[in-house]
Amino acid sequence: MGFAEGHVALMSLGAAAALSSTSLFWTIPPALLSPGAAAAGIAIISSIGNLAGVVSQAMVGAIKSASGSLYVAFDVIGAVQIAGIALVLIGIRARDLRESAMQPAASGLGEEAPGNRSAPGASHAPSP
């Protein structure tokens, strides 16, 4: 395998890893934070992701101009992805995620508001 093919293979592996972990990643804020804080956490994560989309384009251009190779920029992007993975793995203990998964959800979905309870056996069909 040549130099370019190796980079393409590593980029493909990185893309597959990043895309496959997305669904699991978005379950972390609601598992560790209260509902209000989870919404703020998700908003912050989305904002940082959007900022990274802008900064990474300028970074790739600057690295390509300095080194003359686009592959060096791809290596930097891969290194940043690996650093992010390490941060998540080191920063979040699996025990905390397991404990939060065992607790009942506090979303309020499926629960009636206290003032809207109907009498037992009452029909919820609309009146004609």
DSSP file (Angstrom, degrees, kcal/mol; ACC not computed):
  #  RESIDUE AA STRUCTURE BP1 BP2  ACC     N-H-->O    O-->H-N    N-H-->O    O-->H-N    TCO  KAPPA ALPHA  PHI   PSI    X-CA   Y-CA   Z-CA
    1    1 A M              0   0    0      0, 0.0     2,-0.0     0, 0.0     0, 0.0   0.000 360.0 360.0 360.0 132.4    0.0    0.0    0.0
    2    2 A G     >  -     0   0    0      1,-0.1     4,-2.1     4,-0.0     5,-0.2  -0.144 360.0 -94.4 -82.1 179.7    1.4    3.4   -1.0
    3    3 A F  H  > S+     0   0    0      2,-0.2     4,-1.7     1,-0.2     5,-0.1   0.932 123.4  43.0 -60.5 -50.7    1.6    6.6    0.9
    4    4 A A  H  > S+     0   0    0      1,-0.2     4,-2.4     2,-0.2    -1,-0.2   0.895 112.9  52.3 -66.7 -40.8   -1.7    8.1   -0.5
    5    5 A E  H  > S+     0   0    0      1,-0.2     4,-2.5     2,-0.2    -1,-0.2   0.880 107.2  53.3 -64.8 -36.8   -3.6    4.8   -0.2
    6    6 A G  H  X S+     0   0    0     -4,-2.1     4,-2.3     2,-0.2    -1,-0.2   0.904 109.6  48.0 -63.2 -41.3   -2.6    4.6    3.5
    7    7 A H  H  X S+     0   0    0     -4,-1.7     4,-2.6     2,-0.2    -2,-0.2   0.910 111.8  49.3 -66.0 -41.7   -3.9    8.0    4.1
    8    8 A V  H  X S+     0   0    0     -4,-2.4     4,-2.5     2,-0.2    -2,-0.2   0.907 111.2  50.1 -64.5 -40.6   -7.2    7.3    2.3
    9    9 A A  H  X S+     0   0    0     -4,-2.5     4,-2.3     2,-0.2    -2,-0.2   0.916 112.6  46.5 -63.7 -42.5   -7.6    4.1    4.3
   10   10 A L  H  X S+     0   0    0     -4,-2.3     4,-2.6     2,-0.2    -2,-0.2   0.882 111.8  51.1 -67.7 -37.6   -7.0    5.9    7.6
   11   11 A M  H  X S+     0   0    0     -4,-2.6     4,-2.7     2,-0.2    -2,-0.2   0.909 110.5  49.5 -64.3 -40.8   -9.4    8.7    6.6
   12   12 A S  H  X S+     0   0    0     -4,-2.5     4,-2.5     2,-0.2    -2,-0.2   0.915 111.6  48.3 -63.6 -42.9  -12.0    6.1    5.8
   13   13 A L  H  X S+     0   0    0     -4,-2.3     4,-2.4     2,-0.2    -2,-0.2   0.912 112.6  49.0 -63.1 -42.9  -11.5    4.3    9.1
   14   14 A G  H  X S+     0   0    0     -4,-2.6     4,-2.6     2,-0.2    -2,-0.2   0.903 111.7  48.6 -63.5 -41.8  -11.7    7.7   10.9
   15   15 A A  H  X S+     0   0    0     -4,-2.7     4,-2.6     2,-0.2     5,-0.2   0.909 111.5  49.7 -65.4 -41.5  -14.9    8.6    9.1
   16   16 A A  H  X S+     0   0    0     -4,-2.5     4,-2.1     2,-0.2    -2,-0.2   0.914 113.2  46.7 -63.0 -42.4  -16.5    5.3    9.8
   17   17 A A  H  X S+     0   0    0     -4,-2.4     4,-1.4     2,-0.2    -2,-0.2   0.922 113.9  47.5 -65.8 -44.0  -15.6    5.6   13.5
   18   18 A A  H  X S+     0   0    0     -4,-2.6     4,-0.6     1,-0.2    -2,-0.2   0.915 115.4  44.4 -64.8 -43.2  -16.8    9.1   13.8
   19   19 A L  H  < S+     0   0    0     -4,-2.6     4,-0.4     1,-0.2     3,-0.4   0.847 112.6  51.0 -72.3 -33.2  -20.1    8.4   12.0
   20   20 A S  H  < S+     0   0    0     -4,-2.1     4,-0.4    -5,-0.2     3,-0.2   0.766 109.8  50.4 -75.8 -23.5  -20.8    5.2   14.0
   21   21 A S  H  X S+     0   0    0     -4,-1.4     4,-2.5    -5,-0.2    -1,-0.2   0.563  86.7  87.5 -89.1  -8.4  -20.2    6.9   17.3
   22   22 A T  H  X S+     0   0    0     -4,-0.6     4,-1.8    -3,-0.4    -1,-0.2   0.912  86.5  49.8 -60.0 -46.1  -22.5    9.8   16.7
   23   23 A S  H  4 S+     0   0    0     -4,-0.4     4,-0.3     1,-0.2    -1,-0.2   0.869 114.9  44.4 -64.9 -35.1  -25.7    8.1   17.9
   24   24 A L  H >4 S+     0   0    0     -4,-0.4     3,-1.2     1,-0.2     4,-0.4   0.869 108.1  58.7 -74.0 -36.1  -24.0    7.0   21.1
   25   25 A F  H >< S+     0   0    0     -4,-2.5     3,-1.7     1,-0.3    -2,-0.2   0.898  99.8  56.0 -61.1 -41.8  -22.4   10.4   21.7
   26   26 A W  T 3< S+     0   0    0     -4,-1.8    -1,-0.3     1,-0.3    -2,-0.2   0.570  97.7  64.1 -73.2  -6.6  -25.7   12.3   21.8
   27   27 A T  T <> S+     0   0    0     -3,-1.2     4,-1.1    -4,-0.3    -1,-0.3   0.592  86.7  75.7 -86.0 -10.9  -27.0   10.0   24.6
   28   28 A I  H <> S+     0   0    0     -3,-1.7     4,-1.8    -4,-0.4     3,-0.3   0.953  88.9  50.9 -70.4 -51.1  -24.3   11.3   27.0
   29   29 A P  H  > S+     0   0    0      0, 0.0     4,-2.1     0, 0.0     3,-0.3   0.927 113.0  44.8 -57.5 -46.9  -25.6   14.8   27.9
   30   30 A P  H  4 S+     0   0    0      0, 0.0    -2,-0.2     0, 0.0     8,-0.1   0.823 112.7  53.8 -65.6 -26.5  -29.2   13.6   28.8
   31   31 A A  H  < S+     0   0    0     -4,-1.1    -3,-0.1    -3,-0.3    -4,-0.0   0.823 119.9  30.1 -74.3 -30.6  -27.7   10.7   30.8
   32   32 A L  H  < S+     0   0    0     -4,-1.8     2,-0.3    -3,-0.3    -1,-0.2   0.641 116.5  54.6-103.9 -16.9  -25.4   12.9   32.9
   33   33 A L  S  < S-     0   0    0     -4,-2.1     0, 0.0    -5,-0.3     0, 0.0  -0.760  84.6-100.0-120.2 161.4  -27.3   16.2   33.2
   34   34 A S     >  -     0   0    0     -2,-0.3     4,-3.0     1,-0.1     5,-0.2  -0.307  50.1 -97.6 -68.1 164.1  -30.8   17.3   34.3
   35   35 A P  H  > S+     0   0    0      0, 0.0     4,-1.7     0, 0.0     5,-0.1   0.888 124.6  44.7 -55.7 -42.3  -33.2   18.0   31.4
   36   36 A G  H  > S+     0   0    0      1,-0.2     4,-1.7     2,-0.2     5,-0.1   0.914 116.1  45.7 -67.9 -42.2  -32.6   21.7   31.4
   37   37 A A  H  > S+     0   0    0      1,-0.2     4,-2.7     2,-0.2    -1,-0.2   0.837 109.0  57.2 -69.5 -32.1  -28.8   21.3   31.6
   38   38 A A  H  X S+     0   0    0     -4,-3.0     4,-2.7     2,-0.2     5,-0.2   0.904 105.3  50.8 -64.9 -40.3  -28.9   18.6   29.0
   39   39 A A  H  X S+     0   0    0     -4,-1.7     4,-2.0    -5,-0.2    -1,-0.2   0.921 112.9  45.7 -62.6 -43.0  -30.5   21.1   26.5
   40   40 A A  H  X S+     0   0    0     -4,-1.7     4,-2.3     2,-0.2    -2,-0.2   0.901 112.6  51.3 -66.1 -40.2  -27.8   23.7   27.3
   41   41 A G  H  X S+     0   0    0     -4,-2.7     4,-2.5     2,-0.2    -2,-0.2   0.905 110.1  48.3 -63.1 -42.3  -25.1   21.0   27.0
   42   42 A I  H  X S+     0   0    0     -4,-2.7     4,-2.4     2,-0.2    -1,-0.2   0.887 110.9  51.6 -65.3 -38.5  -26.4   19.9   23.6
   43   43 A A  H  X S+     0   0    0     -4,-2.0     4,-2.3    -5,-0.2    -2,-0.2   0.904 110.8  47.7 -64.3 -41.2  -26.6   23.5   22.4
   44   44 A I  H  X S+     0   0    0     -4,-2.3     4,-2.5     2,-0.2     5,-0.2   0.920 111.7  49.9 -65.5 -43.5  -23.0   24.1   23.5
   45   45 A I  H  X S+     0   0    0     -4,-2.5     4,-2.3     1,-0.2    -2,-0.2   0.920 111.8  48.5 -61.2 -43.5  -21.8   20.9   21.8
   46   46 A S  H  X S+     0   0    0     -4,-2.4     4,-2.3     2,-0.2    -1,-0.2   0.895 110.9  50.8 -64.0 -40.1  -23.6   21.9   18.6
   47   47 A S  H  X S+     0   0    0     -4,-2.3     4,-2.3     2,-0.2    -2,-0.2   0.913 110.7  48.1 -64.3 -42.8  -22.1   25.4   18.7
   48   48 A I  H  X S+     0   0    0     -4,-2.5     4,-2.4     1,-0.2    -1,-0.2   0.897 111.0  52.1 -64.7 -39.3  -18.6   24.1   19.1
   49   49 A G  H  X S+     0   0    0     -4,-2.3     4,-1.6     2,-0.2    -2,-0.2   0.900 110.0  48.0 -63.0 -41.4  -19.2   21.6   16.2
   50   50 A N  H  X S+     0   0    0     -4,-2.3     4,-1.1     2,-0.2    -2,-0.2   0.899 111.7  50.0 -66.0 -40.1  -20.4   24.5   13.9
   51   51 A L  H  X S+     0   0    0     -4,-2.3     4,-2.7     1,-0.2     3,-0.4   0.891 107.9  53.8 -63.9 -39.5  -17.4   26.6   14.9
   52   52 A A  H  X S+     0   0    0     -4,-2.4     4,-2.7     1,-0.2     5,-0.2   0.852 102.3  58.9 -63.7 -34.2  -15.1   23.6   14.2
   53   53 A G  H  X S+     0   0    0     -4,-1.6     4,-0.6     2,-0.2    -1,-0.2   0.848 112.2  39.6 -63.0 -33.5  -16.6   23.3   10.7
   54   54 A V  H  X S+     0   0    0     -4,-1.1     4,-1.3    -3,-0.4     3,-0.3   0.914 118.1  46.1 -79.5 -46.6  -15.5   26.9   10.0
   55   55 A V  H  X S+     0   0    0     -4,-2.7     4,-2.5     1,-0.2    -2,-0.2   0.868 106.3  59.0 -66.9 -37.5  -12.1   26.7   11.7
   56   56 A S  H  X S+     0   0    0     -4,-2.7     4,-2.6    -5,-0.2    -1,-0.2   0.842 101.8  54.6 -64.9 -32.1  -11.1   23.4   10.1
   57   57 A Q  H  X S+     0   0    0     -4,-0.6     4,-2.0    -3,-0.3    -1,-0.2   0.931 111.9  43.2 -65.5 -44.1  -11.5   24.8    6.6
   58   58 A A  H  X S+     0   0    0     -4,-1.3     4,-2.4     2,-0.2    -2,-0.2   0.883 113.9  52.5 -66.8 -37.4   -9.1   27.6    7.4
   59   59 A M  H  X S+     0   0    0     -4,-2.5     4,-2.7     2,-0.2     5,-0.2   0.919 108.2  49.6 -64.9 -44.5   -6.8   25.2    9.2
   60   60 A V  H  X S+     0   0    0     -4,-2.6     4,-2.5     1,-0.2    -1,-0.2   0.916 112.5  48.5 -62.0 -42.6   -6.6   22.8    6.2
   61   61 A G  H  X S+     0   0    0     -4,-2.0     4,-2.2     2,-0.2    -2,-0.2   0.912 112.6  47.5 -62.9 -43.1   -5.8   25.6    3.9
   62   62 A A  H  X S+     0   0    0     -4,-2.4     4,-2.3     2,-0.2    -2,-0.2   0.905 113.5  47.5 -66.0 -41.7   -3.1   27.0    6.1
   63   63 A I  H  X S+     0   0    0     -4,-2.7     4,-2.9     2,-0.2     5,-0.4   0.910 112.2  49.7 -66.9 -40.5   -1.5   23.6    6.6
   64   64 A K  H  X S+     0   0    0     -4,-2.5     4,-2.3    -5,-0.2    -2,-0.2   0.899 112.2  48.4 -65.0 -39.3   -1.6   22.8    2.9
   65   65 A S  H  < S+     0   0    0     -4,-2.2    -1,-0.2    -5,-0.2    -2,-0.2   0.895 116.6  42.9 -65.6 -39.8    0.0   26.2    2.1
   66   66 A A  H  < S+     0   0    0     -4,-2.3    -2,-0.2    -5,-0.2    -1,-0.2   0.889 128.7  25.8 -74.8 -39.5    2.7   25.7    4.7
   67   67 A S  H  < S-     0   0    0     -4,-2.9    -3,-0.2     2,-0.2    -2,-0.2   0.700  91.6-132.5-100.1 -21.6    3.5   22.0    3.9
   68   68 A G  S  < S+     0   0    0     -4,-2.3     2,-0.4    -5,-0.4    -4,-0.2   0.482  76.5  97.4  81.6   1.5    2.4   21.7    0.3
   69   69 A S     >  -     0   0    0     -6,-0.4     4,-0.7     1,-0.1     3,-0.3  -0.985  58.8-159.4-129.4 132.3    0.5   18.5    1.1
   70   70 A L  H  > S+     0   0    0     -2,-0.4     4,-1.7     1,-0.2     5,-0.1   0.753  92.2  68.3 -74.5 -25.2   -3.1   18.1    1.8
   71   71 A Y  H  > S+     0   0    0      1,-0.2     4,-2.0     2,-0.2    -1,-0.2   0.817  92.3  57.9 -67.7 -30.5   -2.4   14.7    3.5
   72   72 A V  H  > S+     0   0    0     -3,-0.3     4,-2.0     2,-0.2    -1,-0.2   0.907 105.5  51.2 -64.1 -40.0   -0.6   16.5    6.4
   73   73 A A  H  X S+     0   0    0     -4,-0.7     4,-2.2     1,-0.2    -2,-0.2   0.894 108.5  51.1 -63.5 -39.2   -3.8   18.4    7.0
   74   74 A F  H  X S+     0   0    0     -4,-1.7     4,-2.4     1,-0.2    -1,-0.2   0.874 107.5  53.4 -65.4 -36.1   -5.8   15.1    7.0
   75   75 A D  H  X S+     0   0    0     -4,-2.0     4,-2.4     2,-0.2    -2,-0.2   0.900 108.3  50.1 -63.3 -40.5   -3.3   13.7    9.5
   76   76 A V  H  X S+     0   0    0     -4,-2.0     4,-2.3     2,-0.2    -2,-0.2   0.914 109.6  50.7 -64.2 -42.5   -3.9   16.7   11.8
   77   77 A I  H  X S+     0   0    0     -4,-2.2     4,-2.1     1,-0.2    -2,-0.2   0.918 110.9  49.3 -61.5 -42.7   -7.7   16.2   11.5
   78   78 A G  H  X S+     0   0    0     -4,-2.4     4,-2.3     1,-0.2    -2,-0.2   0.895 109.6  51.3 -61.9 -40.9   -7.2   12.6   12.5
   79   79 A A  H  X S+     0   0    0     -4,-2.4     4,-2.3     2,-0.2    -1,-0.2   0.886 109.1  50.8 -64.7 -38.3   -5.1   13.5   15.4
   80   80 A V  H  X S+     0   0    0     -4,-2.3     4,-2.2     2,-0.2    -1,-0.2   0.896 109.8  50.8 -65.7 -39.6   -7.8   16.0   16.6
   81   81 A Q  H  X S+     0   0    0     -4,-2.1     4,-2.3     2,-0.2    -2,-0.2   0.920 110.4  48.8 -62.9 -43.2  -10.4   13.2   16.3
   82   82 A I  H  X S+     0   0    0     -4,-2.3     4,-2.4     1,-0.2    -2,-0.2   0.893 110.1  51.7 -64.4 -39.3   -8.2   10.8   18.4
   83   83 A A  H  X S+     0   0    0     -4,-2.3     4,-2.3     2,-0.2    -1,-0.2   0.898 109.7  50.0 -63.6 -39.5   -7.7   13.5   21.0
   84   84 A G  H  X S+     0   0    0     -4,-2.2     4,-2.1     2,-0.2    -2,-0.2   0.901 110.1  50.0 -64.8 -40.8  -11.5   14.1   21.2
   85   85 A I  H  X S+     0   0    0     -4,-2.3     4,-2.6     1,-0.2     5,-0.2   0.927 110.8  49.5 -61.8 -44.8  -12.1   10.3   21.6
   86   86 A A  H  X S+     0   0    0     -4,-2.4     4,-2.6     1,-0.2     5,-0.3   0.894 108.7  53.5 -62.7 -39.9   -9.5   10.2   24.4
   87   87 A L  H  X S+     0   0    0     -4,-2.3     4,-2.8     2,-0.2     5,-0.2   0.923 111.6  44.8 -60.6 -44.9  -11.1   13.2   26.1
   88   88 A V  H  X S+     0   0    0     -4,-2.1     4,-1.8     2,-0.2    -2,-0.2   0.928 115.3  47.4 -65.7 -44.8  -14.5   11.5   26.1
   89   89 A L  H  < S+     0   0    0     -4,-2.6    -2,-0.2     1,-0.2    -1,-0.2   0.866 121.0  36.7 -66.7 -35.8  -13.1    8.1   27.3
   90   90 A I  H  < S+     0   0    0     -4,-2.6    -2,-0.2    -5,-0.2    -1,-0.2   0.864 118.3  49.2 -82.2 -38.1  -11.0    9.7   30.1
   91   91 A G  H  < S+     0   0    0     -4,-2.8     2,-0.6    -5,-0.3    -2,-0.2   0.739 106.3  55.4 -78.8 -24.4  -13.5   12.4   31.1
   92   92 A I  S  < S-     0   0    0     -4,-1.8     2,-0.3    -5,-0.2    -1,-0.1  -0.940  76.6-142.3-116.8 120.1  -16.6   10.3   31.4
   93   93 A R    >>  -     0   0    0     -2,-0.6     4,-1.4     1,-0.1     3,-0.6  -0.607  10.7-137.9 -80.5 136.0  -16.6    7.3   33.7
   94   94 A A  H 3> S+     0   0    0     -2,-0.3     4,-2.5     1,-0.2     5,-0.2   0.826 103.2  63.2 -60.6 -32.0  -18.6    4.3   32.4
   95   95 A R  H 3> S+     0   0    0      1,-0.2     4,-2.5     2,-0.2    -1,-0.2   0.890 100.2  52.2 -61.9 -39.2  -20.0    3.8   35.9
   96   96 A D  H <> S+     0   0    0     -3,-0.6     4,-2.1     1,-0.2    -1,-0.2   0.899 110.5  47.8 -63.9 -40.5  -21.7    7.2   35.8
   97   97 A L  H  X S+     0   0    0     -4,-1.4     4,-1.7     2,-0.2    -2,-0.2   0.900 112.4  49.0 -67.2 -39.9  -23.4    6.3   32.5
   98   98 A R  H  X S+     0   0    0     -4,-2.5     4,-1.2     2,-0.2    -2,-0.2   0.913 111.2  49.8 -65.4 -41.9  -24.5    2.9   33.8
   99   99 A E  H  X S+     0   0    0     -4,-2.5     4,-0.8     1,-0.2     3,-0.3   0.905 111.2  48.1 -64.7 -41.0  -25.9    4.5   37.0
  100  100 A S  H  < S+     0   0    0     -4,-2.1     3,-0.3     1,-0.2    -1,-0.2   0.813 107.6  56.5 -70.5 -27.9  -27.9    7.1   35.0
  101  101 A A  H  < S+     0   0    0     -4,-1.7    -1,-0.2     1,-0.2    -2,-0.2   0.788 104.5  53.6 -71.4 -26.3  -29.2    4.4   32.7
  102  102 A M  H  < S+     0   0    0     -4,-1.2    -1,-0.2    -3,-0.3    -2,-0.2   0.701  92.4  88.1 -80.9 -19.7  -30.6    2.5   35.7
  103  103 A Q  S  < S-     0   0    0     -4,-0.8     3,-0.1    -3,-0.3     2,-0.1  -0.525  89.9-103.2 -79.4 146.1  -32.5    5.5   37.0
  104  104 A P        -     0   0    0      0, 0.0    -1,-0.1     0, 0.0     2,-0.1  -0.383  44.0 -97.7 -67.1 147.8  -36.1    6.1   35.7
  105  105 A A        -     0   0    0      1,-0.1     3,-0.3    -4,-0.1    -4,-0.0  -0.398  26.4-159.5 -67.1 139.4  -36.4    8.8   33.1
  106  106 A A        +     0   0    0      1,-0.2    -1,-0.1    -2,-0.1    -3,-0.0  -0.068  58.9 112.0-108.3  30.9  -37.5   12.2   34.5
  107  107 A S  S    S-     0   0    0      2,-0.1    -1,-0.2     1,-0.1     3,-0.1   0.763  75.2-133.1 -78.7 -24.0  -38.8   13.6   31.2
  108  108 A G    >   +     0   0    0      1,-0.3     3,-1.5    -3,-0.3     2,-0.2   0.460  52.9 148.3  85.4  -0.5  -42.4   13.6   32.2
  109  109 A L  T 3   +     0   0    0      1,-0.3    -1,-0.3     3,-0.0    -2,-0.1  -0.481  68.3  16.3 -69.6 136.7  -43.4   11.9   28.9
  110  110 A G  T 3  S+     0   0    0      1,-0.3     2,-0.4    -2,-0.2    -1,-0.3   0.435 102.1 112.4  83.0  -2.0  -46.5    9.7   29.3
  111  111 A E    <   -     0   0    0     -3,-1.5    -1,-0.3     1,-0.0     2,-0.3  -0.818  64.3-127.5-104.6 145.2  -47.4   11.3   32.6
  112  112 A E        -     0   0    0     -2,-0.4     5,-0.1    -3,-0.1    -3,-0.0  -0.612  26.5-107.5 -87.6 150.3  -50.5   13.3   33.1
  113  113 A A    >   -     0   0    0     -2,-0.3     3,-1.7     1,-0.1     4,-0.1  -0.489  33.4-114.4 -69.6 147.3  -50.4   16.8   34.7
  114  114 A P  G >  S+     0   0    0      0, 0.0     3,-0.7     0, 0.0    -1,-0.1   0.828 114.6  49.1 -56.7 -35.0  -51.8   16.7   38.2
  115  115 A G  G 3  S+     0   0    0      1,-0.2    -2,-0.0     0, 0.0    -3,-0.0   0.549 104.2  61.0 -82.4  -6.3  -54.8   19.0   37.3
  116  116 A N  G <   +     0   0    0     -3,-1.7     2,-0.3     2,-0.1    -1,-0.2   0.150  69.9 128.6-107.6  18.7  -55.7   16.9   34.2
  117  117 A R    <   -     0   0    0     -3,-0.7     2,-0.2    -4,-0.1     0, 0.0  -0.568  45.0-150.2 -78.9 136.0  -56.5   13.6   35.9
  118  118 A S        -     0   0    0     -2,-0.3     3,-0.1     1,-0.1    -2,-0.1  -0.594  28.8 -86.0-100.1 165.6  -59.9   12.1   34.9
  119  119 A A    >   -     0   0    0     -2,-0.2     3,-2.1     1,-0.1    -1,-0.1  -0.345  57.9 -87.2 -67.2 149.9  -62.0    9.9   37.0
  120  120 A P  T 3  S+     0   0    0      0, 0.0    -1,-0.1     0, 0.0     3,-0.1  -0.354 115.4  15.7 -59.2 135.2  -61.3    6.2   36.9
  121  121 A G  T 3  S+     0   0    0      1,-0.3     2,-0.1    -3,-0.1    -2,-0.1   0.384  91.1 141.2  83.8  -4.0  -63.2    4.6   34.0
  122  122 A A    <   -     0   0    0     -3,-2.1    -1,-0.3     1,-0.1     2,-0.3  -0.450  53.0-118.1 -73.1 144.8  -63.9    7.9   32.3
  123  123 A S        -     0   0    0     -2,-0.1    -4,-0.1     1,-0.1    -1,-0.1  -0.589  11.8-156.1 -84.0 143.2  -63.7    7.9   28.6
  124  124 A H        +     0   0    0     -2,-0.3    -1,-0.1     2,-0.1     3,-0.1   0.270  55.8 121.4 -99.0  10.2  -61.2   10.2   26.8
  125  125 A A  S    S-     0   0    0      1,-0.1    -2,-0.1     0, 0.0     2,-0.0  -0.464  71.6-104.1 -72.0 143.9  -63.3   10.2   23.6
  126  126 A P        -     0   0    0      0, 0.0    -1,-0.1     0, 0.0    -2,-0.1  -0.340  37.2-106.1 -67.9 151.0  -64.4   13.7   22.5
  127  127 A S              0   0    0      1,-0.1    -3,-0.0    -3,-0.1     0, 0.0  -0.484 360.0 360.0 -74.1 145.3  -68.0   14.7   23.0
  128  128 A P              0   0    0      0, 0.0    -1,-0.1     0, 0.0     0, 0.0   0.496 360.0 360.0 -74.8 360.0  -70.2   14.7   19.9
